[in-house]
């Protein structure tokens, strides 16, 4: 059938919050098919110039309210690299525990509140409150747990307070950690029920594949989250590692004439960051309980279906919960000590990376001899995924057309694809005003 | 007031204040929904509404293209709440307002591309539309928000604090940052957050803006004398969250 289709999604502003989908099909021929992110720039890299190193993470955390823990951690890591600060083991463990809290918290939010409505055929979570009361309450309980967990270590989850270059300004008590452990153990039935809920609607996850490169932090010691080197896995399974200081060589930001958002690429035309990229790179280091979930969904790495990112998030929710328990036990075994902050040993330039829920995040700063920032650069996962989303669109739209999908089905498939990346734009994708002309 | 219809909207911001809504837990959030109907919330739902009793707007006004959307929200809402620091005081977005070269610094040769357009200054939404109430803070305090909504639902005027954060530290018995060899903006910062930052060992950065009529000159002197900040740093100290509140804004 020679269809005419015109999808024009507009009126979207920030890179974290809004995106555009434009598809124009005339007589069955795809004339335009673009993913755009028109961004209301906030100029954070310029804002931090002239600010003291103790203030920088407090400012750059405000880049994103959903992954502000990750921005804080990437920022202090970059500052510490620039200032020659080597952290204590206790600081690294506490930060790792905080990182898992954010991963848990954000993935629960995404899977339950942003993805699940699609799988249950609802426009949002609110109509599900009367029909699926227990599921919504479970979602809110788990979200609250992630929030309490992160707040205990970071002071709060939206813009943490206690995380500064050189350590922590306040430590949890052993009693706090024991109470948190009890809460995590008590949440296991909710986690099991979550897996069952998602399994019950897993048939709604579209079957679509496109081979691409996946980038994530990787380490010999553990599944890359808080720390590690940059690693990519190619479609043939070949992996390569790069030092974090080489982040510009693997991100290669460039401006596409077809899109307003900056694109990134490494070896291939695009790459993917996020939960799927992490699991694809480091599946062997997942906690056994997380691996069990992967098996239940038939997940095999490398998985080339971007829609499976939500399943990868679910796998990571379990991994973070069990890693959290392990870290709490280790911290309790050694005991928490007031250590003070490690002082700078130099003032230079340095980069830091961490895994935020939606992918690998890079910060880089340069400081003058007074400890004031003179130059900053941040590359957020959302930007790294734009080119990959575009390449998915290029393959998916002709496939949907060939399968003679209805307009509603095509719209939903495109919205769900964008949402599956959880690039802080998943939320805005619910706002997409998609118009078909047939 | 009959069960109010509430909407959430966002402009230039991190959306963290909206995320705070998901952190009440199951009991408190479901209870909240017994008293308000959330009818529009782009970050979480597809549904929209024609009329709103209360519109909560997060984010600063940073470009002319957003003016129409703000005016439209105002037109269809009985009450507009500036929700969080970016909306109520321009917050961190105003930190680059005094810089002349911020476009060049971030975008270099690409800075004149039309989609990168931005006004010279980020401003609170009250510069564009009438705002009835402010929920200050970065992030906003989710319990203060409940308190304000509760007042409105019961037809009462919410009380927004206009005393400095120092009072809350005294109340908490938090040791003053200045006694710890640090600095702090508590003496001029608007309270209402219950002062979590000094209690966590970091200075108050006045994310809720200034109290009315702050003595900025005295604050600068305290930062230099007691906080041991170099003069240049003391002069710019309060820009992080209160650049738009400063007398030189």
Interface residues (C-beta under 8 A of the other chain):
Chain A: X11 X13 X14 X16 X17 X38 X39 X40 X41 X42 X43 X45 X46 X47 X49 X50 X51 X52 X55 X58 X59 X62 X63 X64 X65 X66 X68 X109 X113 X114 X123 X124 X125 X126 X129 X136 X137 X138 X140 X141 X143 X144 X147 X155 X156 X157 X158 X159 X161 X162 X164 X169 X170 X255 X260 X370 X372 X424 X427 X428 X430 X431
Chain B: X10 X11 X12 X13 X14 X15 X16 X17 X18 X19 X20 X22 X23 X24 X25 X26 X29 X30 X33 X38 X41 X42 X43 X44 X45 X46 X47 X62 X63 X65 X66 X69 X91 X92 X93 X95 X96 X99 X101 X102 X103 X105 X106 X107 X110 X113 X115 X116 X118 X122 X138 X139 X196 X197 X199 X200 X201 X202 X205 X230 X233 X236 X240
